[in-house]
Amino acid sequence: MKIDLASLRSYAREVYAATDAYLVSLTDADLARAVDLSALGLGRMPVKQLVLRALLGNALTHCGEISCLKGLQGAKGYPF
């Protein structure tokens, strides 16, 4: 498989810009609005809590993946 890095980077920049624009556009009322995530077993929560969980969860997931790969290569996985 051959990947066109220039196109991938361009796409990534557009996704980052669209995400930033969306997050900046959210008002306090938008962030306080409750969403029902009962289908996922999470109940109701404010949008701000959902965004925070998503951002932190994503960072923690990547940290775990990196730690695993480092451990598989004989390095110390998690720096604690």
N, CA, C and O atoms as a Maestro MAE file, in Angstrom:
{
 s_m_m2io_version
 :::
 2.0.0
}

f_m_ct {
 s_m_title
 :::
 protein
 m_atom[320] {
  # First column is atom index #
  i_m_mmod_type
  r_m_x_coord
  r_m_y_coord
  r_m_z_coord
  i_m_residue_number
  s_m_chain_name
  s_m_pdb_residue_name
  s_m_pdb_atom_name
  i_m_atomic_number
  :::
  1 25 0.838 -1.166 0.000 1 A "MET " " N  " 7
  2 3 0.000 0.000 0.000 1 A "MET " " CA " 6
  3 2 0.887 1.234 0.000 1 A "MET " " C  " 6
  4 15 1.855 1.308 0.757 1 A "MET " " O  " 8
  5 25 0.565 2.186 -0.831 2 A "LYS " " N  " 7
  6 3 1.316 3.427 -0.887 2 A "LYS " " CA " 6
  7 2 0.415 4.564 -0.395 2 A "LYS " " C  " 6
  8 15 -0.727 4.704 -0.832 2 A "LYS " " O  " 8
  9 25 0.944 5.358 0.507 3 A "ILE " " N  " 7
  10 3 0.170 6.459 1.100 3 A "ILE " " CA " 6
  11 2 0.718 7.777 0.594 3 A "ILE " " C  " 6
  12 15 1.927 8.012 0.609 3 A "ILE " " O  " 8
  13 25 -0.186 8.634 0.148 4 A "ASP " " N  " 7
  14 3 0.185 9.974 -0.290 4 A "ASP " " CA " 6
  15 2 0.233 10.869 0.950 4 A "ASP " " C  " 6
  16 15 -0.790 11.401 1.381 4 A "ASP " " O  " 8
  17 25 1.430 11.029 1.517 5 A "LEU " " N  " 7
  18 3 1.569 11.783 2.772 5 A "LEU " " CA " 6
  19 2 1.130 13.232 2.650 5 A "LEU " " C  " 6
  20 15 0.556 13.786 3.588 5 A "LEU " " O  " 8
  21 25 1.390 13.845 1.518 6 A "ALA " " N  " 7
  22 3 0.984 15.251 1.345 6 A "ALA " " CA " 6
  23 2 -0.535 15.378 1.444 6 A "ALA " " C  " 6
  24 15 -1.040 16.292 2.096 6 A "ALA " " O  " 8
  25 25 -1.262 14.468 0.801 7 A "SER " " N  " 7
  26 3 -2.724 14.501 0.867 7 A "SER " " CA " 6
  27 2 -3.217 14.183 2.271 7 A "SER " " C  " 6
  28 15 -4.157 14.808 2.762 7 A "SER " " O  " 8
  29 25 -2.584 13.214 2.913 8 A "LEU " " N  " 7
  30 3 -2.966 12.853 4.275 8 A "LEU " " CA " 6
  31 2 -2.747 14.014 5.233 8 A "LEU " " C  " 6
  32 15 -3.594 14.284 6.085 8 A "LEU " " O  " 8
  33 25 -1.631 14.695 5.102 9 A "ARG " " N  " 7
  34 3 -1.351 15.849 5.970 9 A "ARG " " CA " 6
  35 2 -2.334 16.986 5.706 9 A "ARG " " C  " 6
  36 15 -2.778 17.656 6.639 9 A "ARG " " O  " 8
  37 25 -2.669 17.202 4.450 10 A "SER " " N  " 7
  38 3 -3.637 18.237 4.100 10 A "SER " " CA " 6
  39 2 -5.000 17.916 4.713 10 A "SER " " C  " 6
  40 15 -5.665 18.786 5.275 10 A "SER " " O  " 8
  41 25 -5.396 16.666 4.594 11 A "TYR " " N  " 7
  42 3 -6.665 16.233 5.180 11 A "TYR " " CA " 6
  43 2 -6.639 16.412 6.694 11 A "TYR " " C  " 6
  44 15 -7.607 16.901 7.277 11 A "TYR " " O  " 8
  45 25 -5.546 16.022 7.331 12 A "ALA " " N  " 7
  46 3 -5.429 16.165 8.784 12 A "ALA " " CA " 6
  47 2 -5.555 17.630 9.199 12 A "ALA " " C  " 6
  48 15 -6.236 17.944 10.175 12 A "ALA " " O  " 8
  49 25 -4.901 18.525 8.461 13 A "ARG " " N  " 7
  50 3 -4.998 19.960 8.779 13 A "ARG " " CA " 6
  51 2 -6.445 20.432 8.685 13 A "ARG " " C  " 6
  52 15 -6.903 21.212 9.520 13 A "ARG " " O  " 8
  53 25 -7.164 19.958 7.665 14 A "GLU " " N  " 7
  54 3 -8.564 20.356 7.505 14 A "GLU " " CA " 6
  55 2 -9.425 19.819 8.652 14 A "GLU " " C  " 6
  56 15 -10.310 20.518 9.144 14 A "GLU " " O  " 8
  57 25 -9.168 18.590 9.074 15 A "VAL " " N  " 7
  58 3 -9.920 18.016 10.191 15 A "VAL " " CA " 6
  59 2 -9.627 18.795 11.473 15 A "VAL " " C  " 6
  60 15 -10.547 19.126 12.220 15 A "VAL " " O  " 8
  61 25 -8.340 19.091 11.732 16 A "TYR " " N  " 7
  62 3 -7.986 19.863 12.928 16 A "TYR " " CA " 6
  63 2 -8.654 21.235 12.903 16 A "TYR " " C  " 6
  64 15 -9.178 21.687 13.921 16 A "TYR " " O  " 8
  65 25 -8.638 21.894 11.757 17 A "ALA " " N  " 7
  66 3 -9.237 23.230 11.641 17 A "ALA " " CA " 6
  67 2 -10.745 23.170 11.872 17 A "ALA " " C  " 6
  68 15 -11.299 24.024 12.565 17 A "ALA " " O  " 8
  69 25 -11.407 22.176 11.303 18 A "ALA " " N  " 7
  70 3 -12.856 22.044 11.482 18 A "ALA " " CA " 6
  71 2 -13.197 21.734 12.936 18 A "ALA " " C  " 6
  72 15 -14.173 22.259 13.473 18 A "ALA " " O  " 8
  73 25 -12.398 20.886 13.572 19 A "THR " " N  " 7
  74 3 -12.624 20.554 14.977 19 A "THR " " CA " 6
  75 2 -12.429 21.776 15.857 19 A "THR " " C  " 6
  76 15 -13.246 22.055 16.735 19 A "THR " " O  " 8
  77 25 -11.339 22.507 15.621 20 A "ASP " " N  " 7
  78 3 -11.086 23.726 16.391 20 A "ASP " " CA " 6
  79 2 -12.220 24.731 16.211 20 A "ASP " " C  " 6
  80 15 -12.676 25.333 17.183 20 A "ASP " " O  " 8
  81 25 -12.673 24.914 14.979 21 A "ALA " " N  " 7
  82 3 -13.752 25.860 14.703 21 A "ALA " " CA " 6
  83 2 -15.028 25.450 15.428 21 A "ALA " " C  " 6
  84 15 -15.733 26.297 15.976 21 A "ALA " " O  " 8
  85 25 -15.324 24.158 15.433 22 A "TYR " " N  " 7
  86 3 -16.519 23.679 16.125 22 A "TYR " " CA " 6
  87 2 -16.405 23.911 17.625 22 A "TYR " " C  " 6
  88 15 -17.335 24.432 18.240 22 A "TYR " " O  " 8
  89 25 -15.291 23.536 18.216 23 A "LEU " " N  " 7
  90 3 -15.126 23.687 19.663 23 A "LEU " " CA " 6
  91 2 -15.183 25.151 20.085 23 A "LEU " " C  " 6
  92 15 -15.773 25.479 21.114 23 A "LEU " " O  " 8
  93 25 -14.579 26.022 19.301 24 A "VAL " " N  " 7
  94 3 -14.597 27.455 19.616 24 A "VAL " " CA " 6
  95 2 -16.012 28.020 19.505 24 A "VAL " " C  " 6
  96 15 -16.356 28.970 20.207 24 A "VAL " " O  " 8
  97 25 -16.831 27.442 18.631 25 A "SER " " N  " 7
  98 3 -18.180 27.963 18.417 25 A "SER " " CA " 6
  99 2 -19.156 27.593 19.532 25 A "SER " " C  " 6
  100 15 -20.235 28.178 19.629 25 A "SER " " O  " 8
  101 25 -18.785 26.622 20.377 26 A "LEU " " N  " 7
  102 3 -19.698 26.186 21.425 26 A "LEU " " CA " 6
  103 2 -19.885 27.270 22.482 26 A "LEU " " C  " 6
  104 15 -18.922 27.869 22.961 26 A "LEU " " O  " 8
  105 25 -21.118 27.502 22.825 27 A "THR " " N  " 7
  106 3 -21.438 28.489 23.867 27 A "THR " " CA " 6
  107 2 -21.531 27.775 25.215 27 A "THR " " C  " 6
  108 15 -21.513 26.546 25.282 27 A "THR " " O  " 8
  109 25 -21.630 28.553 26.273 28 A "ASP " " N  " 7
  110 3 -21.807 27.960 27.603 28 A "ASP " " CA " 6
  111 2 -23.082 27.117 27.638 28 A "ASP " " C  " 6
  112 15 -23.114 26.053 28.255 28 A "ASP " " O  " 8
  113 25 -24.133 27.605 26.967 29 A "ALA " " N  " 7
  114 3 -25.393 26.857 26.928 29 A "ALA " " CA " 6
  115 2 -25.210 25.533 26.180 29 A "ALA " " C  " 6
  116 15 -25.748 24.506 26.594 29 A "ALA " " O  " 8
  117 25 -24.457 25.556 25.084 30 A "ASP " " N  " 7
  118 3 -24.174 24.317 24.346 30 A "ASP " " CA " 6
  119 2 -23.457 23.310 25.238 30 A "ASP " " C  " 6
  120 15 -23.803 22.129 25.261 30 A "ASP " " O  " 8
  121 25 -22.466 23.785 25.965 31 A "LEU " " N  " 7
  122 3 -21.651 22.904 26.813 31 A "LEU " " CA " 6
  123 2 -22.430 22.368 28.011 31 A "LEU " " C  " 6
  124 15 -22.131 21.285 28.516 31 A "LEU " " O  " 8
  125 25 -23.422 23.121 28.463 32 A "ALA " " N  " 7
  126 3 -24.220 22.705 29.617 32 A "ALA " " CA " 6
  127 2 -25.355 21.763 29.219 32 A "ALA " " C  " 6
  128 15 -25.925 21.088 30.076 32 A "ALA " " O  " 8
  129 25 -25.688 21.713 27.931 33 A "ARG " " N  " 7
  130 3 -26.791 20.868 27.459 33 A "ARG " " CA " 6
  131 2 -26.493 19.400 27.747 33 A "ARG " " C  " 6
  132 15 -25.395 18.908 27.482 33 A "ARG " " O  " 8
  133 25 -27.486 18.716 28.291 34 A "ALA " " N  " 7
  134 3 -27.315 17.292 28.606 34 A "ALA " " CA " 6
  135 2 -27.616 16.451 27.373 34 A "ALA " " C  " 6
  136 15 -28.538 16.744 26.611 34 A "ALA " " O  " 8
  137 25 -26.832 15.416 27.194 35 A "VAL " " N  " 7
  138 3 -27.074 14.453 26.120 35 A "VAL " " CA " 6
  139 2 -27.321 13.090 26.760 35 A "VAL " " C  " 6
  140 15 -26.746 12.758 27.797 35 A "VAL " " O  " 8
  141 25 -28.182 12.318 26.124 36 A "ASP " " N  " 7
  142 3 -28.542 11.002 26.657 36 A "ASP " " CA " 6
  143 2 -27.676 9.938 25.992 36 A "ASP " " C  " 6
  144 15 -27.801 9.669 24.798 36 A "ASP " " O  " 8
  145 25 -26.804 9.347 26.783 37 A "LEU " " N  " 7
  146 3 -25.920 8.294 26.291 37 A "LEU " " CA " 6
  147 2 -26.248 6.960 26.956 37 A "LEU " " C  " 6
  148 15 -25.376 6.111 27.145 37 A "LEU " " O  " 8
  149 25 -27.522 6.794 27.307 38 A "SER " " N  " 7
  150 3 -27.961 5.573 27.985 38 A "SER " " CA " 6
  151 2 -27.701 4.339 27.134 38 A "SER " " C  " 6
  152 15 -27.425 3.266 27.671 38 A "SER " " O  " 8
  153 25 -27.784 4.475 25.830 39 A "ALA " " N  " 7
  154 3 -27.553 3.336 24.939 39 A "ALA " " CA " 6
  155 2 -26.122 2.814 25.073 39 A "ALA " " C  " 6
  156 15 -25.847 1.652 24.775 39 A "ALA " " O  " 8
  157 25 -25.218 3.680 25.523 40 A "LEU " " N  " 7
  158 3 -23.817 3.296 25.718 40 A "LEU " " CA " 6
  159 2 -23.519 2.961 27.171 40 A "LEU " " C  " 6
  160 15 -22.378 2.665 27.527 40 A "LEU " " O  " 8
  161 25 -24.553 3.009 28.011 41 A "GLY " " N  " 7
  162 3 -24.371 2.721 29.432 41 A "GLY " " CA " 6
  163 2 -23.786 3.879 30.215 41 A "GLY " " C  " 6
  164 15 -23.296 3.692 31.328 41 A "GLY " " O  " 8
  165 25 -23.833 5.090 29.638 42 A "LEU " " N  " 7
  166 3 -23.243 6.254 30.299 42 A "LEU " " CA " 6
  167 2 -24.283 7.203 30.886 42 A "LEU " " C  " 6
  168 15 -23.916 8.171 31.552 42 A "LEU " " O  " 8
  169 25 -25.562 6.952 30.657 43 A "GLY " " N  " 7
  170 3 -26.610 7.821 31.181 43 A "GLY " " CA " 6
  171 2 -26.608 9.186 30.512 43 A "GLY " " C  " 6
  172 15 -26.222 9.328 29.352 43 A "GLY " " O  " 8
  173 25 -27.048 10.189 31.268 44 A "ARG " " N  " 7
  174 3 -27.083 11.564 30.751 44 A "ARG " " CA " 6
  175 2 -25.887 12.319 31.306 44 A "ARG " " C  " 6
  176 15 -25.504 12.138 32.462 44 A "ARG " " O  " 8
  177 25 -25.302 13.167 30.467 45 A "MET " " N  " 7
  178 3 -24.190 13.994 30.931 45 A "MET " " CA " 6
  179 2 -24.134 15.265 30.088 45 A "MET " " C  " 6
  180 15 -24.586 15.278 28.943 45 A "MET " " O  " 8
  181 25 -23.574 16.339 30.666 46 A "PRO " " N  " 7
  182 3 -23.429 17.567 29.900 46 A "PRO " " CA " 6
  183 2 -22.410 17.385 28.773 46 A "PRO " " C  " 6
  184 15 -21.485 16.580 28.879 46 A "PRO " " O  " 8
  185 25 -22.597 18.141 27.705 47 A "VAL " " N  " 7
  186 3 -21.687 18.079 26.557 47 A "VAL " " CA " 6
  187 2 -20.250 18.333 27.002 47 A "VAL " " C  " 6
  188 15 -19.330 17.673 26.519 47 A "VAL " " O  " 8
  189 25 -20.043 19.296 27.930 48 A "LYS " " N  " 7
  190 3 -18.670 19.600 28.360 48 A "LYS " " CA " 6
  191 2 -18.005 18.389 28.996 48 A "LYS " " C  " 6
  192 15 -16.805 18.181 28.816 48 A "LYS " " O  " 8
  193 25 -18.763 17.586 29.735 49 A "GLN " " N  " 7
  194 3 -18.203 16.386 30.342 49 A "GLN " " CA " 6
  195 2 -17.900 15.339 29.272 49 A "GLN " " C  " 6
  196 15 -16.888 14.643 29.353 49 A "GLN " " O  " 8
  197 25 -18.767 15.226 28.279 50 A "LEU " " N  " 7
  198 3 -18.548 14.276 27.192 50 A "LEU " " CA " 6
  199 2 -17.291 14.639 26.403 50 A "LEU " " C  " 6
  200 15 -16.487 13.765 26.081 50 A "LEU " " O  " 8
  201 25 -17.120 15.930 26.090 51 A "VAL " " N  " 7
  202 3 -15.933 16.379 25.349 51 A "VAL " " CA " 6
  203 2 -14.674 16.113 26.172 51 A "VAL " " C  " 6
  204 15 -13.682 15.613 25.642 51 A "VAL " " O  " 8
  205 25 -14.708 16.438 27.442 52 A "LEU " " N  " 7
  206 3 -13.548 16.210 28.303 52 A "LEU " " CA " 6
  207 2 -13.199 14.725 28.382 52 A "LEU " " C  " 6
  208 15 -12.031 14.349 28.280 52 A "LEU " " O  " 8
  209 25 -14.215 13.889 28.564 53 A "ARG " " N  " 7
  210 3 -13.967 12.438 28.618 53 A "ARG " " CA " 6
  211 2 -13.374 11.931 27.310 53 A "ARG " " C  " 6
  212 15 -12.470 11.095 27.311 53 A "ARG " " O  " 8
  213 25 -13.885 12.439 26.201 54 A "ALA " " N  " 7
  214 3 -13.387 11.991 24.894 54 A "ALA " " CA " 6
  215 2 -11.927 12.396 24.710 54 A "ALA " " C  " 6
  216 15 -11.112 11.594 24.254 54 A "ALA " " O  " 8
  217 25 -11.595 13.639 25.063 55 A "LEU " " N  " 7
  218 3 -10.215 14.102 24.908 55 A "LEU " " CA " 6
  219 2 -9.262 13.348 25.828 55 A "LEU " " C  " 6
  220 15 -8.197 12.909 25.396 55 A "LEU " " O  " 8
  221 25 -9.642 13.198 27.092 56 A "LEU " " N  " 7
  222 3 -8.783 12.476 28.038 56 A "LEU " " CA " 6
  223 2 -8.687 10.996 27.691 56 A "LEU " " C  " 6
  224 15 -7.613 10.398 27.760 56 A "LEU " " O  " 8
  225 25 -9.822 10.415 27.319 57 A "GLY " " N  " 7
  226 3 -9.825 9.006 26.948 57 A "GLY " " CA " 6
  227 2 -8.941 8.733 25.751 57 A "GLY " " C  " 6
  228 15 -8.233 7.726 25.714 57 A "GLY " " O  " 8
  229 25 -8.976 9.618 24.772 58 A "ASN " " N  " 7
  230 3 -8.136 9.466 23.591 58 A "ASN " " CA " 6
  231 2 -6.662 9.542 23.972 58 A "ASN " " C  " 6
  232 15 -5.858 8.731 23.511 58 A "ASN " " O  " 8
  233 25 -6.306 10.505 24.806 59 A "ALA " " N  " 7
  234 3 -4.909 10.644 25.226 59 A "ALA " " CA " 6
  235 2 -4.454 9.417 26.019 59 A "ALA " " C  " 6
  236 15 -3.348 8.919 25.806 59 A "ALA " " O  " 8
  237 25 -5.296 8.929 26.927 60 A "LEU " " N  " 7
  238 3 -4.936 7.757 27.725 60 A "LEU " " CA " 6
  239 2 -4.797 6.499 26.862 60 A "LEU " " C  " 6
  240 15 -3.925 5.663 27.101 60 A "LEU " " O  " 8
  241 25 -5.662 6.381 25.863 61 A "THR " " N  " 7
  242 3 -5.588 5.228 24.967 61 A "THR " " CA " 6
  243 2 -4.272 5.225 24.205 61 A "THR " " C  " 6
  244 15 -3.596 4.200 24.112 61 A "THR " " O  " 8
  245 25 -3.916 6.387 23.660 62 A "HIS " " N  " 7
  246 3 -2.653 6.467 22.914 62 A "HIS " " CA " 6
  247 2 -1.455 6.233 23.830 62 A "HIS " " C  " 6
  248 15 -0.479 5.599 23.428 62 A "HIS " " O  " 8
  249 25 -1.525 6.735 25.044 63 A "CYS " " N  " 7
  250 3 -0.441 6.520 26.003 63 A "CYS " " CA " 6
  251 2 -0.270 5.027 26.273 63 A "CYS " " C  " 6
  252 15 0.853 4.529 26.342 63 A "CYS " " O  " 8
  253 25 -1.380 4.322 26.423 64 A "GLY " " N  " 7
  254 3 -1.322 2.884 26.639 64 A "GLY " " CA " 6
  255 2 -0.755 2.140 25.439 64 A "GLY " " C  " 6
  256 15 0.027 1.202 25.592 64 A "GLY " " O  " 8
  257 25 -1.155 2.565 24.242 65 A "GLU " " N  " 7
  258 3 -0.636 1.931 23.026 65 A "GLU " " CA " 6
  259 2 0.873 2.124 22.909 65 A "GLU " " C  " 6
  260 15 1.601 1.186 22.586 65 A "GLU " " O  " 8
  261 25 1.333 3.329 23.171 66 A "ILE " " N  " 7
  262 3 2.766 3.629 23.093 66 A "ILE " " CA " 6
  263 2 3.528 2.831 24.144 66 A "ILE " " C  " 6
  264 15 4.600 2.293 23.868 66 A "ILE " " O  " 8
  265 25 2.972 2.758 25.346 67 A "SER " " N  " 7
  266 3 3.619 1.989 26.411 67 A "SER " " CA " 6
  267 2 3.745 0.524 26.027 67 A "SER " " C  " 6
  268 15 4.773 -0.106 26.276 67 A "SER " " O  " 8
  269 25 2.702 -0.011 25.425 68 A "CYS " " N  " 7
  270 3 2.729 -1.407 24.990 68 A "CYS " " CA " 6
  271 2 3.817 -1.624 23.942 68 A "CYS " " C  " 6
  272 15 4.595 -2.574 24.032 68 A "CYS " " O  " 8
  273 25 3.866 -0.740 22.953 69 A "LEU " " N  " 7
  274 3 4.878 -0.885 21.893 69 A "LEU " " CA " 6
  275 2 6.288 -0.757 22.459 69 A "LEU " " C  " 6
  276 15 7.186 -1.497 22.058 69 A "LEU " " O  " 8
  277 25 6.489 0.176 23.387 70 A "LYS " " N  " 7
  278 3 7.811 0.311 24.006 70 A "LYS " " CA " 6
  279 2 8.162 -0.951 24.780 70 A "LYS " " C  " 6
  280 15 9.294 -1.432 24.710 70 A "LYS " " O  " 8
  281 25 7.196 -1.489 25.517 71 A "GLY " " N  " 7
  282 3 7.439 -2.706 26.276 71 A "GLY " " CA " 6
  283 2 7.785 -3.876 25.375 71 A "GLY " " C  " 6
  284 15 8.664 -4.672 25.705 71 A "GLY " " O  " 8
  285 25 7.109 -3.993 24.245 72 A "LEU " " N  " 7
  286 3 7.400 -5.062 23.292 72 A "LEU " " CA " 6
  287 2 8.801 -4.942 22.697 72 A "LEU " " C  " 6
  288 15 9.380 -5.927 22.241 72 A "LEU " " O  " 8
  289 25 9.335 -3.721 22.708 73 A "GLN " " N  " 7
  290 3 10.674 -3.490 22.170 73 A "GLN " " CA " 6
  291 2 11.744 -3.531 23.267 73 A "GLN " " C  " 6
  292 15 12.911 -3.230 23.016 73 A "GLN " " O  " 8
  293 25 11.335 -3.907 24.481 74 A "GLY " " N  " 7
  294 3 12.292 -4.053 25.564 74 A "GLY " " CA " 6
  295 2 12.542 -2.788 26.366 74 A "GLY " " C  " 6
  296 15 13.362 -2.797 27.284 74 A "GLY " " O  " 8
  297 25 11.860 -1.709 26.045 75 A "ALA " " N  " 7
  298 3 12.020 -0.446 26.781 75 A "ALA " " CA " 6
  299 2 11.005 -0.411 27.923 75 A "ALA " " C  " 6
  300 15 10.085 -1.228 27.978 75 A "ALA " " O  " 8
  301 25 11.188 0.549 28.836 76 A "LYS " " N  " 7
  302 3 10.235 0.735 29.913 76 A "LYS " " CA " 6
  303 2 8.964 1.312 29.295 76 A "LYS " " C  " 6
  304 15 9.002 2.367 28.661 76 A "LYS " " O  " 8
  305 25 7.843 0.625 29.478 77 A "GLY " " N  " 7
  306 3 6.587 1.047 28.857 77 A "GLY " " CA " 6
  307 2 6.050 2.353 29.379 77 A "GLY " " C  " 6
  308 15 6.055 3.357 28.666 77 A "GLY " " O  " 8
  309 25 5.589 2.357 30.605 78 A "TYR " " N  " 7
  310 3 4.977 3.555 31.175 78 A "TYR " " CA " 6
  311 2 5.974 4.171 32.142 78 A "TYR " " C  " 6
  312 15 6.539 3.456 32.969 78 A "TYR " " O  " 8
  313 25 6.207 5.474 32.063 79 A "PRO " " N  " 7
  314 3 7.303 6.085 32.817 79 A "PRO " " CA " 6
  315 2 7.045 6.269 34.315 79 A "PRO " " C  " 6
  316 15 7.429 7.303 34.862 79 A "PRO " " O  " 8
  317 25 6.427 5.334 34.984 80 A "PHE " " N  " 7
  318 3 6.200 5.450 36.427 80 A "PHE " " CA " 6
  319 2 6.901 4.357 37.162 80 A "PHE " " C  " 6
  320 15 6.826 4.290 38.389 80 A "PHE " " O  " 8
  :::
 }
 m_bond[319] {
  # First column is bond index #
  i_m_from
  i_m_to
  i_m_order
  :::
  1 1 2 1
  2 2 3 1
  3 3 4 2
  4 3 5 1
  5 5 6 1
  6 6 7 1
  7 7 8 2
  8 7 9 1
  9 9 10 1
  10 10 11 1
  11 11 12 2
  12 11 13 1
  13 13 14 1
  14 14 15 1
  15 15 16 2
  16 15 17 1
  17 17 18 1
  18 18 19 1
  19 19 20 2
  20 19 21 1
  21 21 22 1
  22 22 23 1
  23 23 24 2
  24 23 25 1
  25 25 26 1
  26 26 27 1
  27 27 28 2
  28 27 29 1
  29 29 30 1
  30 30 31 1
  31 31 32 2
  32 31 33 1
  33 33 34 1
  34 34 35 1
  35 35 36 2
  36 35 37 1
  37 37 38 1
  38 38 39 1
  39 39 40 2
  40 39 41 1
  41 41 42 1
  42 42 43 1
  43 43 44 2
  44 43 45 1
  45 45 46 1
  46 46 47 1
  47 47 48 2
  48 47 49 1
  49 49 50 1
  50 50 51 1
  51 51 52 2
  52 51 53 1
  53 53 54 1
  54 54 55 1
  55 55 56 2
  56 55 57 1
  57 57 58 1
  58 58 59 1
  59 59 60 2
  60 59 61 1
  61 61 62 1
  62 62 63 1
  63 63 64 2
  64 63 65 1
  65 65 66 1
  66 66 67 1
  67 67 68 2
  68 67 69 1
  69 69 70 1
  70 70 71 1
  71 71 72 2
  72 71 73 1
  73 73 74 1
  74 74 75 1
  75 75 76 2
  76 75 77 1
  77 77 78 1
  78 78 79 1
  79 79 80 2
  80 79 81 1
  81 81 82 1
  82 82 83 1
  83 83 84 2
  84 83 85 1
  85 85 86 1
  86 86 87 1
  87 87 88 2
  88 87 89 1
  89 89 90 1
  90 90 91 1
  91 91 92 2
  92 91 93 1
  93 93 94 1
  94 94 95 1
  95 95 96 2
  96 95 97 1
  97 97 98 1
  98 98 99 1
  99 99 100 2
  100 99 101 1
  101 101 102 1
  102 102 103 1
  103 103 104 2
  104 103 105 1
  105 105 106 1
  106 106 107 1
  107 107 108 2
  108 107 109 1
  109 109 110 1
  110 110 111 1
  111 111 112 2
  112 111 113 1
  113 113 114 1
  114 114 115 1
  115 115 116 2
  116 115 117 1
  117 117 118 1
  118 118 119 1
  119 119 120 2
  120 119 121 1
  121 121 122 1
  122 122 123 1
  123 123 124 2
  124 123 125 1
  125 125 126 1
  126 126 127 1
  127 127 128 2
  128 127 129 1
  129 129 130 1
  130 130 131 1
  131 131 132 2
  132 131 133 1
  133 133 134 1
  134 134 135 1
  135 135 136 2
  136 135 137 1
  137 137 138 1
  138 138 139 1
  139 139 140 2
  140 139 141 1
  141 141 142 1
  142 142 143 1
  143 143 144 2
  144 143 145 1
  145 145 146 1
  146 146 147 1
  147 147 148 2
  148 147 149 1
  149 149 150 1
  150 150 151 1
  151 151 152 2
  152 151 153 1
  153 153 154 1
  154 154 155 1
  155 155 156 2
  156 155 157 1
  157 157 158 1
  158 158 159 1
  159 159 160 2
  160 159 161 1
  161 161 162 1
  162 162 163 1
  163 163 164 2
  164 163 165 1
  165 165 166 1
  166 166 167 1
  167 167 168 2
  168 167 169 1
  169 169 170 1
  170 170 171 1
  171 171 172 2
  172 171 173 1
  173 173 174 1
  174 174 175 1
  175 175 176 2
  176 175 177 1
  177 177 178 1
  178 178 179 1
  179 179 180 2
  180 179 181 1
  181 181 182 1
  182 182 183 1
  183 183 184 2
  184 183 185 1
  185 185 186 1
  186 186 187 1
  187 187 188 2
  188 187 189 1
  189 189 190 1
  190 190 191 1
  191 191 192 2
  192 191 193 1
  193 193 194 1
  194 194 195 1
  195 195 196 2
  196 195 197 1
  197 197 198 1
  198 198 199 1
  199 199 200 2
  200 199 201 1
  201 201 202 1
  202 202 203 1
  203 203 204 2
  204 203 205 1
  205 205 206 1
  206 206 207 1
  207 207 208 2
  208 207 209 1
  209 209 210 1
  210 210 211 1
  211 211 212 2
  212 211 213 1
  213 213 214 1
  214 214 215 1
  215 215 216 2
  216 215 217 1
  217 217 218 1
  218 218 219 1
  219 219 220 2
  220 219 221 1
  221 221 222 1
  222 222 223 1
  223 223 224 2
  224 223 225 1
  225 225 226 1
  226 226 227 1
  227 227 228 2
  228 227 229 1
  229 229 230 1
  230 230 231 1
  231 231 232 2
  232 231 233 1
  233 233 234 1
  234 234 235 1
  235 235 236 2
  236 235 237 1
  237 237 238 1
  238 238 239 1
  239 239 240 2
  240 239 241 1
  241 241 242 1
  242 242 243 1
  243 243 244 2
  244 243 245 1
  245 245 246 1
  246 246 247 1
  247 247 248 2
  248 247 249 1
  249 249 250 1
  250 250 251 1
  251 251 252 2
  252 251 253 1
  253 253 254 1
  254 254 255 1
  255 255 256 2
  256 255 257 1
  257 257 258 1
  258 258 259 1
  259 259 260 2
  260 259 261 1
  261 261 262 1
  262 262 263 1
  263 263 264 2
  264 263 265 1
  265 265 266 1
  266 266 267 1
  267 267 268 2
  268 267 269 1
  269 269 270 1
  270 270 271 1
  271 271 272 2
  272 271 273 1
  273 273 274 1
  274 274 275 1
  275 275 276 2
  276 275 277 1
  277 277 278 1
  278 278 279 1
  279 279 280 2
  280 279 281 1
  281 281 282 1
  282 282 283 1
  283 283 284 2
  284 283 285 1
  285 285 286 1
  286 286 287 1
  287 287 288 2
  288 287 289 1
  289 289 290 1
  290 290 291 1
  291 291 292 2
  292 291 293 1
  293 293 294 1
  294 294 295 1
  295 295 296 2
  296 295 297 1
  297 297 298 1
  298 298 299 1
  299 299 300 2
  300 299 301 1
  301 301 302 1
  302 302 303 1
  303 303 304 2
  304 303 305 1
  305 305 306 1
  306 306 307 1
  307 307 308 2
  308 307 309 1
  309 309 310 1
  310 310 311 1
  311 311 312 2
  312 311 313 1
  313 313 314 1
  314 314 315 1
  315 315 316 2
  316 315 317 1
  317 317 318 1
  318 318 319 1
  319 319 320 2
  :::
 }
}
